[in-house]
């Protein structure tokens, strides 16, 4: 659109990223889930690993082991945990 210069700003950046931001707060190699994407991330992981009884329980345990509060995981999966979709 005719910009003479474009700058990139981000909270985190990965050391292997092909795009280097002009401004960032921190470099990290860890997987990051921002507060506004927790529900979507939980749902995608459960869909990936399965939502039948044993697979769902393993997914929940992995999410809790990764640092997500069990109450939050249960809240976002309440319909799946109760046998819905």
Biopython code that builds the backbone (N, CA, C, O; Angstrom):
import numpy as np
from Bio.PDB.StructureBuilder import StructureBuilder

atoms = [
    (1, "UNK", "N", (0.824, -1.181, 0.000)),
    (1, "UNK", "CA", (0.000, 0.000, 0.000)),
    (1, "UNK", "C", (0.872, 1.251, 0.000)),
    (1, "UNK", "O", (0.395, 2.352, 0.275)),
    (2, "UNK", "N", (2.141, 1.072, -0.308)),
    (2, "UNK", "CA", (3.000, 2.229, -0.425)),
    (2, "UNK", "C", (3.840, 2.563, 0.793)),
    (2, "UNK", "O", (4.474, 3.617, 0.834)),
    (3, "UNK", "N", (3.857, 1.686, 1.781)),
    (3, "UNK", "CA", (4.662, 1.957, 2.976)),
    (3, "UNK", "C", (6.142, 1.964, 2.612)),
    (3, "UNK", "O", (6.599, 1.125, 1.835)),
    (4, "UNK", "N", (6.867, 2.883, 3.159)),
    (4, "UNK", "CA", (8.303, 2.959, 2.902)),
    (4, "UNK", "C", (9.086, 2.010, 3.810)),
    (4, "UNK", "O", (10.207, 1.610, 3.495)),
    (5, "UNK", "N", (8.470, 1.659, 4.945)),
    (5, "UNK", "CA", (9.140, 0.787, 5.894)),
    (5, "UNK", "C", (8.089, 0.040, 6.725)),
    (5, "UNK", "O", (7.046, 0.594, 7.073)),
    (6, "UNK", "N", (8.383, -1.220, 7.032)),
    (6, "UNK", "CA", (7.495, -2.028, 7.864)),
    (6, "UNK", "C", (8.343, -2.633, 8.978)),
    (6, "UNK", "O", (9.415, -3.179, 8.721)),
    (7, "UNK", "N", (7.868, -2.535, 10.196)),
    (7, "UNK", "CA", (8.555, -3.107, 11.356)),
    (7, "UNK", "C", (7.689, -4.209, 11.941)),
    (7, "UNK", "O", (6.461, -4.155, 11.864)),
    (8, "UNK", "N", (8.333, -5.206, 12.526)),
    (8, "UNK", "CA", (7.626, -6.327, 13.143)),
    (8, "UNK", "C", (7.887, -6.293, 14.647)),
    (8, "UNK", "O", (9.031, -6.178, 15.087)),
    (9, "UNK", "N", (6.816, -6.396, 15.426)),
    (9, "UNK", "CA", (6.923, -6.468, 16.878)),
    (9, "UNK", "C", (6.160, -7.691, 17.359)),
    (9, "UNK", "O", (5.065, -7.981, 16.878)),
    (10, "UNK", "N", (6.744, -8.404, 18.308)),
    (10, "UNK", "CA", (6.110, -9.602, 18.850)),
    (10, "UNK", "C", (6.507, -9.770, 20.315)),
    (10, "UNK", "O", (7.517, -9.232, 20.768)),
    (11, "UNK", "N", (5.706, -10.514, 21.027)),
    (11, "UNK", "CA", (6.038, -10.759, 22.424)),
    (11, "UNK", "C", (7.204, -11.742, 22.512)),
    (11, "UNK", "O", (8.214, -11.459, 23.156)),
    (12, "UNK", "N", (7.061, -12.893, 21.864)),
    (12, "UNK", "CA", (8.090, -13.928, 21.865)),
    (12, "UNK", "C", (8.534, -14.203, 20.437)),
    (12, "UNK", "O", (7.770, -14.020, 19.489)),
    (13, "UNK", "N", (9.764, -14.640, 20.296)),
    (13, "UNK", "CA", (10.211, -15.140, 18.998)),
    (13, "UNK", "C", (11.044, -16.399, 19.207)),
    (13, "UNK", "O", (11.690, -16.580, 20.239)),
    (14, "UNK", "N", (11.008, -17.256, 18.201)),
    (14, "UNK", "CA", (11.731, -18.526, 18.240)),
    (14, "UNK", "C", (13.100, -18.330, 17.577)),
    (14, "UNK", "O", (13.198, -17.615, 16.580)),
    (15, "UNK", "N", (14.145, -18.945, 18.107)),
    (15, "UNK", "CA", (15.486, -18.745, 17.543)),
    (15, "UNK", "C", (15.609, -19.252, 16.109)),
    (15, "UNK", "O", (16.475, -18.772, 15.377)),
    (16, "UNK", "N", (14.790, -20.189, 15.684)),
    (16, "UNK", "CA", (14.876, -20.760, 14.344)),
    (16, "UNK", "C", (13.919, -20.091, 13.346)),
    (16, "UNK", "O", (13.854, -20.495, 12.185)),
    (17, "UNK", "N", (13.201, -19.103, 13.782)),
    (17, "UNK", "CA", (12.230, -18.438, 12.907)),
    (17, "UNK", "C", (12.922, -17.833, 11.688)),
    (17, "UNK", "O", (13.998, -17.247, 11.803)),
    (18, "UNK", "N", (12.302, -17.977, 10.531)),
    (18, "UNK", "CA", (12.863, -17.402, 9.302)),
    (18, "UNK", "C", (12.657, -15.895, 9.244)),
    (18, "UNK", "O", (13.331, -15.206, 8.479)),
    (19, "UNK", "N", (11.730, -15.378, 10.049)),
    (19, "UNK", "CA", (11.481, -13.938, 10.110)),
    (19, "UNK", "C", (11.949, -13.440, 11.475)),
    (19, "UNK", "O", (11.475, -13.920, 12.505)),
    (20, "UNK", "N", (12.854, -12.503, 11.491)),
    (20, "UNK", "CA", (13.347, -11.923, 12.736)),
    (20, "UNK", "C", (12.590, -10.636, 13.015)),
    (20, "UNK", "O", (12.613, -9.720, 12.193)),
    (21, "UNK", "N", (11.919, -10.550, 14.156)),
    (21, "UNK", "CA", (11.191, -9.317, 14.458)),
    (21, "UNK", "C", (12.162, -8.173, 14.762)),
    (21, "UNK", "O", (13.276, -8.394, 15.236)),
    (22, "UNK", "N", (11.724, -6.975, 14.485)),
    (22, "UNK", "CA", (12.523, -5.800, 14.831)),
    (22, "UNK", "C", (12.507, -5.571, 16.342)),
    (22, "UNK", "O", (13.479, -5.088, 16.924)),
    (23, "UNK", "N", (11.393, -5.925, 16.956)),
    (23, "UNK", "CA", (11.227, -5.749, 18.396)),
    (23, "UNK", "C", (10.578, -7.006, 18.974)),
    (23, "UNK", "O", (9.614, -7.528, 18.414)),
    (24, "UNK", "N", (11.108, -7.484, 20.090)),
    (24, "UNK", "CA", (10.489, -8.604, 20.789)),
    (24, "UNK", "C", (10.847, -8.493, 22.267)),
    (24, "UNK", "O", (11.804, -7.816, 22.644)),
    (25, "UNK", "N", (10.064, -9.164, 23.084)),
    (25, "UNK", "CA", (10.300, -9.129, 24.521)),
    (25, "UNK", "C", (11.248, -10.240, 24.931)),
    (25, "UNK", "O", (12.137, -10.035, 25.758)),
    (26, "UNK", "N", (11.054, -11.438, 24.343)),
    (26, "UNK", "CA", (11.829, -12.585, 24.808)),
    (26, "UNK", "C", (11.975, -13.616, 23.705)),
    (26, "UNK", "O", (11.069, -13.806, 22.893)),
    (27, "UNK", "N", (13.126, -14.283, 23.679)),
    (27, "UNK", "CA", (13.344, -15.414, 22.784)),
    (27, "UNK", "C", (13.056, -16.684, 23.570)),
    (27, "UNK", "O", (13.437, -16.795, 24.735)),
    (28, "UNK", "N", (12.389, -17.638, 22.941)),
    (28, "UNK", "CA", (12.077, -18.894, 23.612)),
    (28, "UNK", "C", (12.012, -20.034, 22.606)),
    (28, "UNK", "O", (11.691, -19.830, 21.436)),
    (29, "UNK", "N", (12.319, -21.220, 23.073)),
    (29, "UNK", "CA", (12.167, -22.439, 22.269)),
    (29, "UNK", "C", (10.946, -23.227, 22.714)),
    (29, "UNK", "O", (10.632, -24.267, 22.134)),
    (30, "UNK", "N", (10.252, -22.738, 23.741)),
    (30, "UNK", "CA", (9.107, -23.442, 24.306)),
    (30, "UNK", "C", (7.839, -23.183, 23.502)),
    (30, "UNK", "O", (7.730, -22.199, 22.770)),
    (31, "UNK", "N", (6.893, -24.088, 23.660)),
    (31, "UNK", "CA", (5.584, -23.927, 23.063)),
    (31, "UNK", "C", (4.812, -22.935, 23.921)),
    (31, "UNK", "O", (4.794, -23.051, 25.146)),
    (32, "UNK", "N", (4.183, -21.970, 23.288)),
    (32, "UNK", "CA", (3.476, -20.928, 24.023)),
    (32, "UNK", "C", (1.994, -20.967, 23.661)),
    (32, "UNK", "O", (1.624, -21.008, 22.488)),
    (33, "UNK", "N", (1.163, -20.954, 24.688)),
    (33, "UNK", "CA", (-0.285, -20.835, 24.503)),
    (33, "UNK", "C", (-0.702, -19.555, 25.209)),
    (33, "UNK", "O", (-0.596, -19.441, 26.431)),
    (34, "UNK", "N", (-1.174, -18.601, 24.432)),
    (34, "UNK", "CA", (-1.606, -17.338, 25.011)),
    (34, "UNK", "C", (-2.994, -17.491, 25.615)),
    (34, "UNK", "O", (-3.761, -18.352, 25.184)),
    (35, "UNK", "N", (-3.327, -16.677, 26.600)),
    (35, "UNK", "CA", (-4.628, -16.812, 27.281)),
    (35, "UNK", "C", (-5.826, -16.793, 26.341)),
    (35, "UNK", "O", (-6.830, -17.451, 26.613)),
    (36, "UNK", "N", (-5.741, -16.062, 25.258)),
    (36, "UNK", "CA", (-6.874, -15.954, 24.344)),
    (36, "UNK", "C", (-7.011, -17.156, 23.420)),
    (36, "UNK", "O", (-7.966, -17.219, 22.646)),
    (37, "UNK", "N", (-6.086, -18.112, 23.474)),
    (37, "UNK", "CA", (-6.173, -19.284, 22.606)),
    (37, "UNK", "C", (-6.192, -20.604, 23.374)),
    (37, "UNK", "O", (-6.034, -21.667, 22.773)),
    (38, "UNK", "N", (-6.383, -20.551, 24.688)),
    (38, "UNK", "CA", (-6.348, -21.778, 25.492)),
    (38, "UNK", "C", (-7.429, -22.759, 25.055)),
    (38, "UNK", "O", (-7.147, -23.938, 24.840)),
    (39, "UNK", "N", (-8.662, -22.282, 24.923)),
    (39, "UNK", "CA", (-9.759, -23.196, 24.561)),
    (39, "UNK", "C", (-9.494, -23.867, 23.215)),
    (39, "UNK", "O", (-9.644, -25.081, 23.076)),
    (40, "UNK", "N", (-9.103, -23.074, 22.240)),
    (40, "UNK", "CA", (-8.837, -23.614, 20.908)),
    (40, "UNK", "C", (-7.701, -24.640, 20.945)),
    (40, "UNK", "O", (-7.792, -25.682, 20.296)),
    (41, "UNK", "N", (-6.656, -24.362, 21.681)),
    (41, "UNK", "CA", (-5.516, -25.272, 21.773)),
    (41, "UNK", "C", (-5.914, -26.581, 22.448)),
    (41, "UNK", "O", (-5.557, -27.659, 21.973)),
    (42, "UNK", "N", (-6.643, -26.491, 23.537)),
    (42, "UNK", "CA", (-7.102, -27.700, 24.229)),
    (42, "UNK", "C", (-7.949, -28.545, 23.292)),
    (42, "UNK", "O", (-7.740, -29.755, 23.197)),
    (43, "UNK", "N", (-8.894, -27.936, 22.605)),
    (43, "UNK", "CA", (-9.772, -28.669, 21.691)),
    (43, "UNK", "C", (-8.985, -29.342, 20.567)),
    (43, "UNK", "O", (-9.235, -30.502, 20.240)),
    (44, "UNK", "N", (-8.037, -28.616, 19.979)),
    (44, "UNK", "CA", (-7.242, -29.182, 18.880)),
    (44, "UNK", "C", (-6.415, -30.375, 19.343)),
    (44, "UNK", "O", (-6.313, -31.377, 18.635)),
    (45, "UNK", "N", (-5.824, -30.266, 20.533)),
    (45, "UNK", "CA", (-5.024, -31.375, 21.036)),
    (45, "UNK", "C", (-5.883, -32.602, 21.313)),
    (45, "UNK", "O", (-5.487, -33.723, 20.993)),
    (46, "UNK", "N", (-7.039, -32.398, 21.899)),
    (46, "UNK", "CA", (-7.924, -33.530, 22.182)),
    (46, "UNK", "C", (-8.411, -34.149, 20.879)),
    (46, "UNK", "O", (-8.475, -35.373, 20.766)),
    (47, "UNK", "N", (-8.752, -33.329, 19.898)),
    (47, "UNK", "CA", (-9.170, -33.867, 18.598)),
    (47, "UNK", "C", (-8.042, -34.644, 17.935)),
    (47, "UNK", "O", (-8.287, -35.651, 17.271)),
    (48, "UNK", "N", (-6.821, -34.186, 18.109)),
    (48, "UNK", "CA", (-5.670, -34.866, 17.519)),
    (48, "UNK", "C", (-5.418, -36.219, 18.170)),
    (48, "UNK", "O", (-5.146, -37.202, 17.480)),
    (49, "UNK", "N", (-5.508, -36.272, 19.494)),
    (49, "UNK", "CA", (-5.169, -37.500, 20.216)),
    (49, "UNK", "C", (-6.360, -38.403, 20.494)),
    (49, "UNK", "O", (-6.185, -39.531, 20.954)),
    (50, "UNK", "N", (-7.559, -37.926, 20.223)),
    (50, "UNK", "CA", (-8.752, -38.739, 20.402)),
    (50, "UNK", "C", (-9.547, -38.334, 21.621)),
    (50, "UNK", "O", (-9.007, -37.821, 22.602)),
    (51, "UNK", "N", (-10.855, -38.578, 21.538)),
    (51, "UNK", "CA", (-11.722, -38.180, 22.652)),
    (51, "UNK", "C", (-12.466, -39.357, 23.258)),
    (51, "UNK", "O", (-13.431, -39.172, 23.999)),
    (52, "UNK", "N", (-12.012, -40.591, 22.939)),
    (52, "UNK", "CA", (-12.607, -41.724, 23.643)),
    (52, "UNK", "C", (-12.041, -41.754, 25.050)),
    (52, "UNK", "O", (-11.063, -41.058, 25.325)),
    (53, "UNK", "N", (-12.605, -42.516, 25.927)),
    (53, "UNK", "CA", (-12.279, -42.496, 27.351)),
    (53, "UNK", "C", (-10.810, -42.441, 27.705)),
    (53, "UNK", "O", (-10.359, -41.479, 28.327)),
    (54, "UNK", "N", (-10.052, -43.459, 27.318)),
    (54, "UNK", "CA", (-8.646, -43.528, 27.715)),
    (54, "UNK", "C", (-7.814, -42.439, 27.040)),
    (54, "UNK", "O", (-6.978, -41.808, 27.686)),
    (55, "UNK", "N", (-8.037, -42.216, 25.748)),
    (55, "UNK", "CA", (-7.283, -41.184, 25.029)),
    (55, "UNK", "C", (-7.585, -39.799, 25.595)),
    (55, "UNK", "O", (-6.688, -38.966, 25.720)),
    (56, "UNK", "N", (-8.840, -39.558, 25.934)),
    (56, "UNK", "CA", (-9.222, -38.262, 26.498)),
    (56, "UNK", "C", (-8.546, -38.055, 27.846)),
    (56, "UNK", "O", (-8.019, -36.976, 28.116)),
    (57, "UNK", "N", (-8.557, -39.070, 28.686)),
    (57, "UNK", "CA", (-7.904, -38.961, 29.995)),
    (57, "UNK", "C", (-6.408, -38.692, 29.846)),
    (57, "UNK", "O", (-5.842, -37.896, 30.595)),
    (58, "UNK", "N", (-5.764, -39.356, 28.876)),
    (58, "UNK", "CA", (-4.337, -39.123, 28.632)),
    (58, "UNK", "C", (-4.111, -37.705, 28.149)),
    (58, "UNK", "O", (-3.146, -37.059, 28.558)),
    (59, "UNK", "N", (-4.991, -37.207, 27.280)),
    (59, "UNK", "CA", (-4.868, -35.828, 26.792)),
    (59, "UNK", "C", (-5.003, -34.836, 27.928)),
    (59, "UNK", "O", (-4.232, -33.881, 28.022)),
    (60, "UNK", "N", (-5.981, -35.060, 28.788)),
    (60, "UNK", "CA", (-6.175, -34.167, 29.938)),
    (60, "UNK", "C", (-4.932, -34.180, 30.813)),
    (60, "UNK", "O", (-4.472, -33.121, 31.239)),
    (61, "UNK", "N", (-4.382, -35.347, 31.087)),
    (61, "UNK", "CA", (-3.198, -35.448, 31.936)),
    (61, "UNK", "C", (-1.993, -34.761, 31.296)),
    (61, "UNK", "O", (-1.197, -34.137, 31.998)),
    (62, "UNK", "N", (-1.847, -34.867, 29.973)),
    (62, "UNK", "CA", (-0.748, -34.195, 29.280)),
    (62, "UNK", "C", (-0.890, -32.680, 29.378)),
    (62, "UNK", "O", (0.095, -31.972, 29.586)),
    (63, "UNK", "N", (-2.101, -32.192, 29.229)),
    (63, "UNK", "CA", (-2.344, -30.753, 29.321)),
    (63, "UNK", "C", (-2.048, -30.242, 30.731)),
    (63, "UNK", "O", (-1.464, -29.171, 30.897)),
    (64, "UNK", "N", (-2.453, -31.010, 31.743)),
    (64, "UNK", "CA", (-2.195, -30.626, 33.125)),
    (64, "UNK", "C", (-0.687, -30.683, 33.395)),
    (64, "UNK", "O", (-0.142, -29.791, 34.046)),
    (65, "UNK", "N", (-0.017, -31.718, 32.902)),
    (65, "UNK", "CA", (1.432, -31.836, 33.091)),
    (65, "UNK", "C", (2.178, -30.690, 32.399)),
    (65, "UNK", "O", (3.267, -30.303, 32.825)),
    (66, "UNK", "N", (1.583, -30.151, 31.329)),
    (66, "UNK", "CA", (2.199, -29.029, 30.611)),
    (66, "UNK", "C", (2.003, -27.705, 31.334)),
    (66, "UNK", "O", (2.561, -26.682, 30.936)),
    (67, "UNK", "N", (1.202, -27.730, 32.404)),
    (67, "UNK", "CA", (1.055, -26.525, 33.200)),
    (67, "UNK", "C", (-0.310, -25.871, 33.183)),
    (67, "UNK", "O", (-0.515, -24.855, 33.847)),
    (68, "UNK", "N", (-1.251, -26.433, 32.434)),
    (68, "UNK", "CA", (-2.603, -25.871, 32.434)),
    (68, "UNK", "C", (-3.353, -26.358, 33.662)),
    (68, "UNK", "O", (-3.279, -27.542, 33.992)),
    (69, "UNK", "N", (-4.066, -25.487, 34.339)),
    (69, "UNK", "CA", (-4.831, -25.925, 35.512)),
    (69, "UNK", "C", (-5.909, -26.951, 35.132)),
    (69, "UNK", "O", (-6.631, -26.765, 34.152)),
    (70, "UNK", "N", (-6.007, -28.013, 35.902)),
    (70, "UNK", "CA", (-6.991, -29.064, 35.626)),
    (70, "UNK", "C", (-8.401, -28.484, 35.528)),
    (70, "UNK", "O", (-9.186, -28.892, 34.672)),
    (71, "UNK", "N", (-8.719, -27.534, 36.406)),
    (71, "UNK", "CA", (-10.063, -26.940, 36.389)),
    (71, "UNK", "C", (-10.341, -26.245, 35.062)),
    (71, "UNK", "O", (-11.467, -26.286, 34.566)),
    (72, "UNK", "N", (-9.325, -25.607, 34.482)),
    (72, "UNK", "CA", (-9.496, -24.928, 33.199)),
    (72, "UNK", "C", (-9.660, -25.937, 32.065)),
    (72, "UNK", "O", (-10.511, -25.755, 31.194)),
    (73, "UNK", "N", (-8.859, -26.990, 32.069)),
    (73, "UNK", "CA", (-8.979, -28.043, 31.049)),
    (73, "UNK", "C", (-10.368, -28.669, 31.143)),
    (73, "UNK", "O", (-11.042, -28.840, 30.127)),
    (74, "UNK", "N", (-10.796, -29.010, 32.346)),
    (74, "UNK", "CA", (-12.128, -29.603, 32.518)),
    (74, "UNK", "C", (-13.226, -28.651, 32.078)),
    (74, "UNK", "O", (-14.218, -29.079, 31.487)),
    (75, "UNK", "N", (-13.063, -27.372, 32.356)),
    (75, "UNK", "CA", (-14.072, -26.386, 31.958)),
    (75, "UNK", "C", (-14.228, -26.350, 30.435)),
    (75, "UNK", "O", (-15.348, -26.381, 29.925)),
    (76, "UNK", "N", (-13.109, -26.284, 29.708)),
    (76, "UNK", "CA", (-13.183, -26.196, 28.261)),
    (76, "UNK", "C", (-13.560, -27.510, 27.594)),
    (76, "UNK", "O", (-13.965, -27.522, 26.432)),
    (77, "UNK", "N", (-13.432, -28.609, 28.313)),
    (77, "UNK", "CA", (-13.795, -29.921, 27.751)),
    (77, "UNK", "C", (-15.044, -30.499, 28.396)),
    (77, "UNK", "O", (-15.319, -31.689, 28.240)),
    (78, "UNK", "N", (-15.808, -29.685, 29.115)),
    (78, "UNK", "CA", (-16.937, -30.211, 29.888)),
    (78, "UNK", "C", (-17.924, -30.988, 29.033)),
    (78, "UNK", "O", (-18.420, -32.026, 29.469)),
    (79, "UNK", "N", (-18.225, -30.515, 27.822)),
    (79, "UNK", "CA", (-19.188, -31.256, 26.998)),
    (79, "UNK", "C", (-18.599, -32.576, 26.500)),
    (79, "UNK", "O", (-19.318, -33.569, 26.389)),
    (80, "UNK", "N", (-17.293, -32.595, 26.198)),
    (80, "UNK", "CA", (-16.644, -33.848, 25.764)),
    (80, "UNK", "C", (-16.552, -34.815, 26.942)),
    (80, "UNK", "O", (-16.819, -36.008, 26.793)),
    (81, "UNK", "N", (-16.177, -34.303, 28.105)),
    (81, "UNK", "CA", (-16.052, -35.143, 29.285)),
    (81, "UNK", "C", (-17.403, -35.717, 29.727)),
    (81, "UNK", "O", (-17.460, -36.785, 30.335)),
    (82, "UNK", "N", (-18.482, -35.003, 29.417)),
    (82, "UNK", "CA", (-19.824, -35.461, 29.777)),
    (82, "UNK", "C", (-20.448, -36.323, 28.685)),
    (82, "UNK", "O", (-21.622, -36.680, 28.772)),
    (83, "UNK", "N", (-19.667, -36.658, 27.655)),
    (83, "UNK", "CA", (-20.156, -37.557, 26.609)),
    (83, "UNK", "C", (-20.725, -36.867, 25.400)),
    (83, "UNK", "O", (-21.240, -37.537, 24.505)),
    (84, "UNK", "N", (-20.654, -35.556, 25.335)),
    (84, "UNK", "CA", (-21.117, -34.807, 24.158)),
    (84, "UNK", "C", (-20.013, -34.722, 23.128)),
    (84, "UNK", "O", (-19.141, -35.589, 23.069)),
    (85, "UNK", "N", (-20.047, -33.665, 22.304)),
    (85, "UNK", "CA", (-19.013, -33.484, 21.306)),
    (85, "UNK", "C", (-18.192, -32.296, 21.624)),
    (85, "UNK", "O", (-17.258, -31.976, 20.889)),
]
sb = StructureBuilder()
sb.init_structure("model")
sb.init_model(0)
sb.init_chain("A")
sb.init_seg("    ")
for serial, (resi, resn, name, xyz) in enumerate(atoms, 1):
    if name == "N":
        sb.init_residue(resn, " ", resi, " ")
    sb.init_atom(name, np.array(xyz, "f"), 0.0, 1.0, " ", f" {name:<3s}", serial, name[0])
structure = sb.get_structure()
